[in-house]
Amino acid sequence: MFSPLNAILGLMSRDIGIDLGTANTLVMVRGKGVVINEPSVVAINKKTRRVLAIGAEAKRMVGRTPANIVAIRPLKDGVISDFDVTEQMLHYFIGKVHEEFTLIPRPRVVVGIPSGVTEVERRAVHDATCSAGAREALLIEEPMAAAIGAGLPITEPSGSMIVDIGGGTTEVAVISLGGLVAIRSIRIAGDELDQDIVTYVRQRHNLLIGERMAEEIKIAAGSAYPSADTRSIIVRGRDVLTGLPAEVELTSEEVRTAIASSISTIVEAVTETIEETPPELVADMMARGITLAGGGALLPGVDRLISERTGIAVHIAEDPLQCVVHGTGKVLEDLDMLRKVLVDVQDSRAPRRR
């Protein structure tokens, strides 16, 4: 609802867009661009629950803390798993970018959320954002934000398909006239690929490794489609049988085998979404192609695999890691025009989209 006071405050405040991701949190300030890109990790004292570090500093502590300190990720599968810690993390990030503007009003904040979350989960993000210092908390579904950030014509009467492979969720959506026509949200994404690698290395090589090592393996030698470029990486961990340090060489073919099941599930989500899409919009998609966003878009061969399975050309967004946060920024720049794409969390009685 339009309010003259809100309009004046909107002109004066430094509004903020946030991609509240399972793996990383990105923050954009209107008029300044992306100012924060840090891991969604918080280090706390288990006894006092006092926060010791947030972001990059906290991630360096993962797997290396004493018994009384734990480095946690307060978001799991794209949603809040620890409300209090998430609120403190948001308070830290919002305060970090707003502290230099102490004499201006508190910011409006647009936050990207997975499309498959419940009303309760939406309300948790909304309340945490308001408690962290936002004057107004606005939510947008991540595939919509990613499509806007990727420059797709979401308000036109034609079909655009976005596949956003993040850390906790993969969002697949067909968008037309500013609405989500067909959508899939699955909780299989980058984190699940890391866990697949952890499991494979333990079962195949009797080696225990942590999440950080698994992520390094995925980045260095991961792929979704066979290629002539064979890579390998030395993996260090603890031998399951002896309990002593050990190392093995892992090839890109082994990594591809480890993550094959999860990648197949992601591709199935894409094909199922296309099957639910009206024929007219499928024709538009065949002409325009499918756009990939999120960190998973950088996995070599994932675009080729999806294209082979669907028969539609696949393009990787210009800046896949920042599509969602750029989308929130564009919403802030043209809030009157794009307010209709935001999620209404005020009426919890509204039916959920299926």
VENKA-V396499 format. One record per backbone hydrogen bond with DSSP energy under -0.5 kcal/mol. CO is the residue of the C=O (numbers start at 0). NH is the residue of the N-H. E is the energy in kcal/mol with one decimal. If there is no record, write none. Layout:
co->(CO:CO)
nh->(NH:NH)
e->(E:E)
This chain:
co->(2:3:4:5:6:7:8:12:14:15:16:17:17:18:18:22:23:23:24:25:26:26:27:28:28:32:35:37:38:40:41:41:42:42:43:43:44:49:52:53:54:55:57:58:60:65:67:67:69:69:71:71:73:73:75:77:78:81:82:83:84:85:86:87:88:89:90:91:92:93:94:97:98:100:104:106:106:107:108:108:109:110:111:112:113:117:118:119:120:121:122:123:124:125:126:127:128:129:135:135:137:138:139:140:140:141:142:143:144:145:146:147:151:152:153:155:155:159:160:161:161:162:162:163:163:164:165:166:168:169:169:170:171:172:173:173:174:175:178:178:181:183:185:185:188:189:190:191:192:193:194:195:196:197:198:199:200:200:201:205:206:207:209:210:211:212:213:214:215:216:216:217:227:228:230:232:232:234:236:237:238:243:245:247:247:249:250:251:252:253:254:255:256:258:259:260:261:262:263:264:265:266:267:268:269:270:271:272:273:277:277:278:279:280:281:282:283:284:288:289:290:291:292:293:294:295:297:298:299:299:300:301:302:303:304:305:306:312:314:316:318:319:319:321:322:323:324:325:326:327:328:329:331:333:334:337:338:340:342:342:345:346)
nh->(6:7:8:9:10:11:12:14:29:109:27:19:111:20:25:39:20:25:37:18:34:35:16:31:32:28:26:24:40:54:43:71:51:52:45:69:48:44:42:56:58:59:60:61:63:68:45:46:43:71:41:73:80:81:78:113:75:85:86:87:88:89:90:91:92:93:94:95:96:97:98:100:101:103:13:134:135:15:110:137:17:139:19:141:116:121:122:123:124:125:126:127:128:129:130:131:133:132:108:137:110:342:112:143:144:145:146:147:148:149:151:150:153:155:177:157:176:174:290:163:172:164:292:165:170:295:189:190:165:171:185:163:183:161:180:181:159:178:175:180:173:171:169:187:192:193:194:195:196:197:198:199:200:201:202:203:204:206:205:239:208:237:213:214:215:216:217:218:219:220:221:221:229:230:251:234:249:247:245:207:242:238:236:234:249:232:254:255:256:257:258:259:259:262:263:264:265:266:267:268:269:270:271:272:273:274:275:275:276:280:281:282:283:284:285:286:287:288:160:314:162:316:164:296:297:298:299:301:223:224:304:305:306:307:308:309:310:289:291:319:321:293:322:325:326:327:328:329:330:331:332:333:334:337:338:340:341:140:138:344:347:349)
e->(-2.3:-2.1:-2.8:-2.5:-1.5:-1.4:-2.7:-1.1:-2.9:-2.4:-3.1:-0.9:-2.4:-1.7:-1.7:-2.3:-1.2:-0.5:-2.2:-2.6:-2.5:-1.6:-2.9:-2.6:-1.8:-2.4:-2.4:-3.3:-2.0:-2.7:-0.5:-3.1:-3.4:-1.5:-0.6:-2.5:-2.9:-2.4:-2.9:-0.7:-2.2:-1.6:-1.3:-1.4:-2.7:-1.6:-2.4:-0.5:-2.6:-0.7:-3.1:-0.6:-2.9:-1.6:-1.9:-0.5:-2.8:-2.3:-2.7:-2.0:-2.3:-2.9:-2.6:-2.1:-2.3:-3.1:-2.4:-2.1:-1.5:-1.4:-1.7:-1.8:-0.6:-1.4:-0.5:-3.2:-0.9:-2.8:-0.5:-3.2:-3.3:-2.3:-0.6:-3.1:-1.0:-2.3:-2.5:-1.9:-1.8:-2.5:-3.0:-2.3:-2.2:-2.2:-2.7:-1.3:-1.7:-1.5:-2.9:-0.6:-2.9:-3.2:-2.4:-0.6:-2.3:-3.3:-2.1:-2.2:-2.8:-1.9:-2.5:-1.2:-2.1:-1.3:-3.7:-1.9:-2.5:-3.0:-2.4:-0.5:-2.4:-0.7:-2.9:-0.9:-2.7:-2.7:-2.5:-3.1:-2.3:-0.5:-2.3:-3.2:-2.8:-2.5:-2.7:-1.1:-1.8:-1.7:-2.1:-0.8:-2.7:-3.1:-2.8:-1.0:-1.9:-2.0:-2.1:-2.3:-1.9:-2.2:-2.4:-2.5:-2.6:-1.7:-2.6:-3.3:-1.7:-1.4:-1.2:-2.8:-0.5:-2.0:-2.0:-2.4:-2.0:-2.3:-2.4:-2.2:-2.5:-3.0:-0.5:-1.4:-1.4:-0.6:-2.6:-0.5:-2.9:-2.2:-2.3:-3.1:-2.1:-3.2:-2.5:-3.5:-0.6:-2.2:-2.0:-2.4:-1.9:-2.3:-1.8:-0.7:-0.6:-2.4:-2.3:-1.7:-2.0:-2.3:-2.3:-1.8:-1.5:-2.4:-2.7:-1.7:-2.0:-2.0:-1.0:-0.5:-1.3:-0.8:-1.8:-2.1:-1.4:-2.3:-2.3:-1.4:-2.5:-3.9:-0.6:-3.5:-2.7:-2.8:-2.4:-1.5:-1.6:-1.5:-0.5:-1.9:-3.0:-0.6:-2.4:-2.1:-2.2:-2.3:-2.2:-2.0:-2.4:-2.8:-3.0:-0.8:-1.5:-2.4:-0.8:-2.5:-2.1:-2.1:-1.9:-2.1:-1.9:-1.9:-1.8:-1.4:-0.8:-2.4:-1.4:-1.9:-1.6:-0.5:-0.6:-0.7:-0.9:-1.6)
